[in-house]
Amino acid sequence: MLNSASYILVVRDSLVSILTPFKNSAIYLEECLDSIIAQSYQNWELIMVNDHSSDHGAQIARAYSEADPRIQVFQNDESGIIPALRLAFRKSKGQFLTRMDSDDIMMPDKLMLMTEQLTQNGRGHLALGLVKYFSEYGISDGYQKYEKWLNLLTLAGDNYSEIYKECVIPSPCWMAYRDDFIKCGGFEPDRYPEDYDLTFRFYENNLKCLPSSKLLHQWRDYPERTSRNHIHYAQNYFLEIKTHYFLKLNYDRSRPLTIWGAGFKGKKVASLLLENQVPFHWICDNPKKIGKSIYDQPMLPFEALDQLNNPQSIITVANSKAQEEIRRHLNKLKMKSMIDYFFFC
């Protein structure tokens, strides 16, 4: 353990690299940059990469860079957020790495609190914080539920427990040691959504999520937001990532596999399993579908699960009440989440 004097010295001497791609966010960029400059922790560098903005964001970024040598601005020679993040990482030098969205706001102690957590706990950990959506247009019910769900996981540091439901680590509110980040593969995979893919690689490499009860990041929502509009953030991409990592990290090939649900998500997961030549049983509660076949796979009633020997289950049923009924049923069978069953929605 570090004594208080050496601990303070280590924290102050640790450079934090903030990686920030930006594209057409000029209207919000100054507020974002001002929140970084106002941080109580001042030993940081901001690596900004312009991903072919058509607004005046590049001029704003350059003006801030000229006024503050800690801010560097580069042009993305390729196109897209993954190449922009790769470039930002190559230009960075910090012992600690974090990412920031160019339309969001940091709370004043964000970098200090995250750096303190990592310094106290050492490598192999991931610093997180609570997030809050804000918008002049109002926050939708879906985003409010996501914020509450995500923050409850972060309060306990139990983020990976529901990793197959949604992205459990907000892309602009994590911090890691540089060598841990490199161990996880950095921004190398060309797999979207890039933040969800990175979250799975944190999980794969067993970076432990540190609990946090502090609001550290304000997440802006607006109609033009990339995650609302870009094809890379469509539901089918999420299902492809979930299936990819399930087969890689959690699937036990010695056990029978079942899919619960025959809606859009169930059909997409089934098609991905068939592409990977993974056998499965398909369960649903729709009497009109039971006994029929989809993709040449017979649809079975829930009771069929009881006839299988030690199965694993992927749950694609979206209805929250139905999910709770399924969870209770599986718990009665003494099955455990993230070992025997996995909620994909």
C-alpha positions in Angstrom: 0.0 0.0 0.0 1.2 3.5 -0.8 1.4 6.0 2.1 -0.6 9.2 1.6 2.3 11.4 0.5 3.6 8.9 -2.2 0.0 8.2 -3.3 -0.6 11.9 -4.0 2.7 12.1 -5.8 1.8 9.1 -8.0 -1.6 10.5 -8.9 -0.2 13.9 -9.8 2.5 12.5 -11.9 0.2 10.1 -13.9 -0.6 11.5 -17.3 -4.2 10.8 -18.4 -4.8 10.6 -22.2 -8.3 11.6 -23.3 -9.2 10.3 -26.7 -11.9 12.3 -28.5 -12.9 11.8 -32.1 -15.3 14.5 -33.4 -17.5 15.0 -36.4 -20.1 17.8 -36.9 -20.4 18.5 -33.1 -19.4 22.2 -33.3 -22.6 23.3 -31.6 -21.6 21.4 -28.4 -17.8 21.3 -28.7 -16.9 24.3 -26.6 -19.0 23.2 -23.7 -17.3 19.8 -23.9 -13.8 21.3 -24.0 -14.5 23.7 -21.2 -15.6 20.8 -19.0 -12.2 19.1 -19.6 -10.2 22.3 -19.0 -12.1 22.8 -15.7 -11.1 19.4 -14.3 -9.7 19.3 -10.8 -7.1 16.9 -12.1 -4.9 18.8 -14.5 -2.2 16.4 -15.7 -4.0 15.3 -18.9 -3.6 15.5 -22.6 -6.5 15.7 -25.0 -6.0 14.0 -28.4 -8.7 15.1 -30.8 -9.3 13.6 -34.2 -11.4 15.3 -36.8 -13.4 12.7 -38.7 -14.1 14.9 -41.7 -16.4 17.4 -40.1 -18.4 19.6 -42.5 -19.1 22.2 -39.8 -16.7 24.6 -38.0 -15.7 22.1 -35.3 -12.1 21.8 -36.6 -11.7 25.6 -36.2 -13.0 25.4 -32.6 -10.6 22.6 -31.8 -7.6 24.3 -33.3 -8.4 27.5 -31.4 -8.4 25.6 -28.1 -5.2 23.8 -29.1 -3.5 27.1 -29.7 -4.5 28.3 -26.3 -3.7 25.1 -24.4 -0.7 23.0 -25.4 -2.3 19.9 -23.7 -4.8 19.8 -26.6 -3.6 18.2 -29.9 -5.8 18.1 -33.0 -5.3 15.6 -35.9 -7.1 14.8 -39.1 -8.5 11.3 -39.7 -6.8 10.1 -42.9 -9.4 7.3 -43.1 -13.1 7.5 -42.3 -15.1 6.4 -39.3 -14.8 6.4 -35.5 -12.6 3.3 -35.2 -9.8 4.6 -37.4 -10.1 8.0 -35.6 -9.8 6.2 -32.2 -6.8 4.3 -33.5 -5.0 7.5 -34.5 -5.8 9.2 -31.2 -4.4 6.2 -29.3 -1.2 6.2 -31.4 -0.6 9.9 -30.6 -1.3 9.4 -26.9 1.4 9.0 -24.2 -0.6 8.7 -20.9 -0.3 5.9 -18.3 -4.1 6.1 -18.1 -6.5 6.1 -21.0 -10.1 7.3 -21.2 -12.4 8.3 -24.0 -14.6 11.3 -24.3 -17.5 12.1 -26.7 -17.2 15.6 -28.2 -20.8 16.5 -27.4 -20.8 15.4 -23.7 -19.8 17.1 -20.4 -17.4 15.8 -17.7 -18.2 16.5 -14.1 -15.4 18.5 -12.5 -13.8 15.7 -10.5 -14.2 12.9 -13.1 -10.5 12.5 -13.9 -9.4 12.8 -10.3 -11.7 10.2 -9.0 -11.0 7.7 -11.7 -7.3 8.2 -11.4 -7.5 7.7 -7.7 -9.4 4.5 -8.1 -6.9 3.0 -10.5 -3.9 4.1 -8.4 -5.4 2.6 -5.3 -6.4 -0.7 -6.9 -3.7 -1.2 -9.5 -3.6 -2.9 -12.9 -6.3 -5.3 -13.9 -9.1 -2.8 -13.0 -11.4 -0.6 -14.8 -12.6 2.7 -13.3 -16.2 3.7 -14.0 -18.7 6.3 -12.9 -22.4 7.0 -12.9 -23.9 8.7 -16.0 -26.8 11.0 -16.6 -28.6 11.8 -19.9 -29.5 15.4 -20.6 -31.3 16.9 -23.6 -33.2 20.0 -24.6 -35.6 17.7 -26.4 -36.4 15.6 -23.3 -35.2 12.1 -22.5 -37.1 9.1 -23.8 -38.4 6.4 -21.5 -36.0 3.9 -23.1 -32.9 6.1 -22.3 -34.1 6.7 -18.8 -34.5 3.0 -18.2 -31.0 2.4 -19.7 -29.5 5.0 -17.5 -31.0 3.6 -14.3 -30.1 0.0 -15.3 -26.5 1.0 -16.1 -26.0 3.0 -13.0 -27.3 0.2 -10.8 -24.7 -2.1 -12.3 -22.0 0.4 -11.8 -22.9 1.1 -8.1 -22.1 -2.6 -7.4 -19.3 -3.0 -9.9 -21.4 -5.9 -11.3 -21.4 -4.6 -14.9 -20.5 -7.9 -16.6 -23.4 -9.8 -15.0 -25.7 -8.5 -17.7 -23.3 -7.9 -20.5 -25.4 -9.8 -23.1 -28.4 -7.6 -22.5 -26.9 -4.2 -23.5 -23.6 -2.4 -23.4 -22.7 -2.3 -19.7 -19.9 0.2 -19.9 -20.6 3.7 -21.2 -18.1 4.5 -24.0 -17.2 8.0 -22.5 -17.0 7.0 -18.9 -14.3 4.5 -18.2 -10.6 4.7 -17.5 -7.9 2.0 -17.7 -4.2 1.5 -17.4 -2.5 1.8 -20.8 -1.0 -1.7 -20.7 -4.3 -3.2 -19.7 -5.9 -1.5 -22.6 -3.3 -2.8 -25.0 -3.7 -6.3 -23.5 -7.4 -6.1 -24.4 -6.6 -5.3 -28.1 -7.2 -1.6 -28.0 -9.2 -0.2 -30.9 -7.9 -2.8 -33.4 -10.9 -4.9 -34.2 -13.1 -3.5 -37.1 -16.3 -4.5 -35.3 -19.2 -2.2 -34.6 -20.6 -1.0 -32.3 -17.0 -0.4 -31.2 -17.8 0.5 -27.6 -19.8 -2.7 -27.1 -17.0 -4.8 -28.6 -14.4 -3.2 -26.4 -16.7 -3.9 -23.4 -16.6 -7.6 -24.2 -12.9 -7.5 -24.5 -12.6 -5.9 -21.1 -14.8 -8.8 -19.9 -12.7 -11.4 -21.8 -9.5 -10.2 -20.2 -11.0 -10.0 -16.7 -10.6 -6.3 -16.1 -12.4 -5.9 -12.8 -15.1 -3.1 -12.7 -14.6 -0.9 -9.7 -17.8 0.2 -8.1 -18.7 3.9 -8.2 -21.4 6.0 -6.6 -20.3 9.3 -8.1 -22.0 11.0 -11.1 -19.0 11.6 -13.4 -20.4 12.1 -16.8 -23.3 13.9 -18.5 -24.4 12.1 -21.7 -26.0 14.4 -24.2 -29.0 13.1 -26.3 -30.3 14.8 -29.4 -31.9 13.7 -32.7 -28.6 13.7 -34.7 -26.7 11.6 -32.3 -24.6 8.9 -34.0 -26.0 6.0 -31.9 -29.5 7.0 -33.0 -28.8 7.2 -36.7 -25.8 5.2 -37.9 -26.2 1.7 -39.3 -23.4 0.4 -37.2 -25.6 0.9 -34.1 -28.6 -1.0 -35.5 -29.9 -3.9 -33.4 -28.6 -6.6 -35.8 -25.0 -5.4 -35.1 -25.5 -5.8 -31.4 -26.8 -9.3 -31.8 -23.8 -10.2 -34.0 -21.5 -9.1 -31.3 -23.4 -10.8 -28.5 -23.5 -14.1 -30.5 -19.8 -13.8 -31.5 -18.6 -13.4 -27.9 -21.1 -15.9 -26.4 -19.7 -18.6 -28.7 -16.2 -17.6 -27.9 -16.4 -17.0 -24.1 -19.5 -18.7 -22.6 -20.8 -21.4 -24.9 -20.2 -25.0 -23.6 -20.2 -27.3 -26.6 -20.7 -30.3 -24.4 -24.2 -29.0 -23.4 -27.4 -28.7 -25.5 -28.2 -25.1 -26.4 -31.7 -23.5 -26.5 -33.0 -20.2 -27.9 -36.1 -18.7 -26.1 -38.3 -16.5 -28.3 -39.1 -16.4 -32.0 -39.3 -12.7 -32.6 -36.8 -10.6 -34.6 -34.0 -11.1 -32.1 -34.6 -14.8 -31.8 -34.6 -15.3 -35.5 -31.5 -13.3 -35.9 -29.6 -15.2 -33.2 -30.9 -18.5 -34.8 -29.6 -17.5 -38.2 -26.2 -16.6 -36.7 -26.0 -20.0 -34.9 -26.8 -21.7 -38.1 -24.1 -19.8 -39.9 -21.7 -21.0 -37.3 -23.0 -24.6 -37.6 -24.0 -24.5 -33.9 -26.9 -26.9 -33.1 -29.8 -25.6 -30.9 -33.3 -26.2 -29.7 -35.8 -23.4 -30.3 -38.4 -22.6 -27.6 -41.4 -20.2 -27.8 -44.7 -19.5 -26.1 -46.7 -18.6 -29.2 -49.2 -21.5 -29.7 -49.5 -20.5 -33.4 -45.7 -21.2 -33.9 -45.3 -24.3 -31.6 -45.1 -27.4 -33.8 -44.1 -25.5 -36.9 -40.6 -24.8 -38.2 -38.5 -21.7 -38.8 -35.3 -22.1 -40.8 -36.1 -25.9 -40.7 -35.9 -25.7 -36.9 -39.0 -27.1 -35.0 -40.6 -24.7 -32.5 -40.9 -26.3 -29.1 -42.9 -25.4 -26.0 -41.2 -24.3 -22.8 -41.7 -27.7 -21.2 -39.2 -29.1 -23.7 -36.4 -27.6 -21.7 -37.1 -30.0 -18.8 -36.3 -32.9 -21.1 -32.8 -31.7 -22.0 -29.8 -32.8 -20.1 -28.0 -29.7 -18.5 -28.8 -27.2 -21.2 -27.6 -23.6 -21.8 -30.2 -21.0 -22.8 -30.2 -17.8 -24.8 -33.2 -15.6 -23.9 -34.4 -13.3 -26.6 -37.8 -12.6 -25.2 -38.2 -8.8 -24.9 -41.3 -8.5 -22.7 -40.1 -7.6 -19.1 -42.8 -9.6 -17.4 -42.1 -12.6 -19.5 -38.4 -12.3 -18.7 -39.1 -12.4 -15.0 -41.3 -15.5 -15.5 -38.5 -17.2 -17.4 -35.9 -16.2 -14.8 -38.1 -17.6 -12.0 -38.6 -20.8 -14.0 -34.9 -21.2 -14.6 -34.0 -20.5 -11.0 -36.5 -23.2 -9.9 -34.4 -25.5 -12.0 -31.3 -24.3 -10.1 -29.8 -22.7 -13.2 -27.4 -19.7 -12.8 -27.2 -16.5 -14.8 -24.1 -16.2 -17.0 -23.4 -19.9 -16.7 -26.7 -21.7 -17.6 -28.7 -18.8 -19.1 -28.0 -15.5 -20.9 -30.4 -12.7 -21.5 -29.8 -11.2 -24.9 -32.4 -8.4 -24.4 
